[in-house]
Amino acid sequence: MLENIDFLGPIVIMMFSIYGLLFKKHILSKVISLDILNTAVVMLFVIISSKKGNFYPIKTPGVSSYVDPFPQAVIITSIVIGFATLSLILALSMMIVESKRKTDLTKIEKE
């Protein structure tokens, strides 16, 4: 039971961010919740990939348990894509707020 306690943090953060996505009406709250969800997924992936090996992936005599470098590349790619997505969403939300002069999504949807 205690060996899976590492997964508790990212899962709780994911639950809070999904709550923010579903129940918050302010457009900036939804953007922040989406960014927090992305961070929690990256954190979960880091925890999963850190369980694999013990040593850096350079051939060393007497070492048989290496860390897989593929998850590191995927994590870096995920961080970059998350930053680009966040930038795009912030730009779009800024354009929506400037044109509608409202930040509440229910009021924006009614127009």
TIVEX-648360 format. One line per field, with one value per residue (C-alpha): residue in three letters; x, y, z. Coordinates in Angstrom, 1 decimal, padded with zeros to 4 digits. Each point is the difference from the previous one (the first is absolute). Layout:
<atoms>
code: c(ALA|...)
x: c(X|...)
y: c(Y|...)
z: c(Z|...)
</atoms>
This chain:
<atoms>
code: c(MET|LEU|GLU|ASN|ILE|ASP|PHE|LEU|GLY|PRO|ILE|VAL|ILE|MET|MET|PHE|SER|ILE|TYR|GLY|LEU|LEU|PHE|LYS|LYS|HIS|ILE|LEU|SER|LYS|VAL|ILE|SER|LEU|ASP|ILE|LEU|ASN|THR|ALA|VAL|VAL|MET|LEU|PHE|VAL|ILE|ILE|SER|SER|LYS|LYS|GLY|ASN|PHE|TYR|PRO|ILE|LYS|THR|PRO|GLY|VAL|SER|SER|TYR|VAL|ASP|PRO|PHE|PRO|GLN|ALA|VAL|ILE|ILE|THR|SER|ILE|VAL|ILE|GLY|PHE|ALA|THR|LEU|SER|LEU|ILE|LEU|ALA|LEU|SER|MET|MET|ILE|VAL|GLU|SER|LYS|ARG|LYS|THR|ASP|LEU|THR|LYS|ILE|GLU|LYS|GLU)
x: c(000.0|002.7|001.9|-002.8|-000.1|002.1|-003.0|-002.3|001.3|-000.4|-003.4|-001.3|001.3|-001.7|-003.3|000.2|000.8|-002.9|-002.3|001.2|-000.6|-003.5|-001.4|001.9|-001.6|002.8|002.0|003.4|-000.9|-000.6|003.4|001.8|-001.8|001.1|003.6|-000.1|-001.4|002.9|002.5|-001.6|000.2|003.7|000.5|-001.7|002.0|003.2|-000.9|-000.8|003.2|002.1|-000.9|001.7|003.8|002.8|002.9|000.4|-000.2|003.7|001.5|001.8|001.6|-001.9|-003.2|-003.1|-002.9|000.0|-002.4|-001.9|000.7|-003.2|-002.4|002.4|-000.4|-003.8|-000.1|002.0|-002.2|-003.2|001.3|000.7|-003.4|-001.7|001.7|-001.0|-003.6|-000.2|001.3|-002.5|-002.9|001.0|000.2|-003.4|-001.6|001.5|-001.6|-003.3|000.0|001.0|-002.8|-002.7|001.1|-001.0|001.9|-002.8|-000.4|-003.8|-000.6|002.3|-001.8|-003.4|001.0)
y: c(000.0|002.5|-000.6|001.6|003.2|001.9|000.0|001.6|003.6|000.2|-001.7|002.5|002.9|-001.5|-000.2|003.6|001.2|-002.0|001.5|003.5|-000.9|-001.2|002.4|003.3|002.6|002.5|-000.4|000.5|-002.6|-002.5|000.8|-000.3|-003.3|-001.3|000.9|-001.6|-003.2|000.0|000.4|-002.9|-002.3|000.9|-000.6|-003.4|-001.0|001.0|-002.2|-002.9|000.3|000.4|-003.5|-001.8|000.2|001.2|001.2|002.5|-001.6|-000.2|-003.5|-000.7|-003.3|-001.8|002.0|-001.7|002.4|003.1|002.9|000.1|003.3|-000.2|001.3|003.0|001.0|-000.4|002.1|002.8|-000.1|000.0|003.0|001.9|-000.9|000.9|003.5|000.5|-001.0|002.2|003.0|-000.6|-000.4|003.2|001.9|-001.2|000.7|003.5|000.6|-001.3|002.1|003.1|-000.5|-001.0|002.0|-002.9|-002.7|-002.2|-002.9|-000.4|003.7|-000.4|-003.1|001.8|002.6)
z: c(000.0|000.9|-003.2|-002.0|002.2|-002.6|-002.3|002.5|-000.5|-003.8|000.2|002.6|-002.1|-003.0|001.9|001.1|-003.5|-001.5|002.6|-001.1|-003.7|000.7|002.6|-000.3|-002.3|-000.3|-003.2|001.7|002.7|-002.8|-001.6|003.3|000.7|-003.4|000.7|003.4|-001.6|-002.5|002.9|001.9|-003.1|-000.4|003.7|-000.2|-003.0|001.8|003.0|-002.3|-001.9|003.1|001.2|-002.9|000.5|002.2|-002.2|-002.9|-003.4|-000.8|-000.3|003.3|000.9|002.8|-000.4|-001.3|001.0|-002.1|-000.1|-003.2|-001.9|-002.0|002.7|000.6|-003.6|000.1|003.2|-001.6|-003.1|002.2|001.9|-003.2|-001.5|003.2|000.0|-003.7|000.7|003.1|-002.0|-002.8|002.5|001.9|-003.3|-001.1|003.4|000.0|-003.4|001.2|003.1|-002.0|-002.5|002.4|003.1|002.2|001.8|001.1|-002.5|000.5|-000.9|-003.0|-001.2|000.2|-002.5)
</atoms>
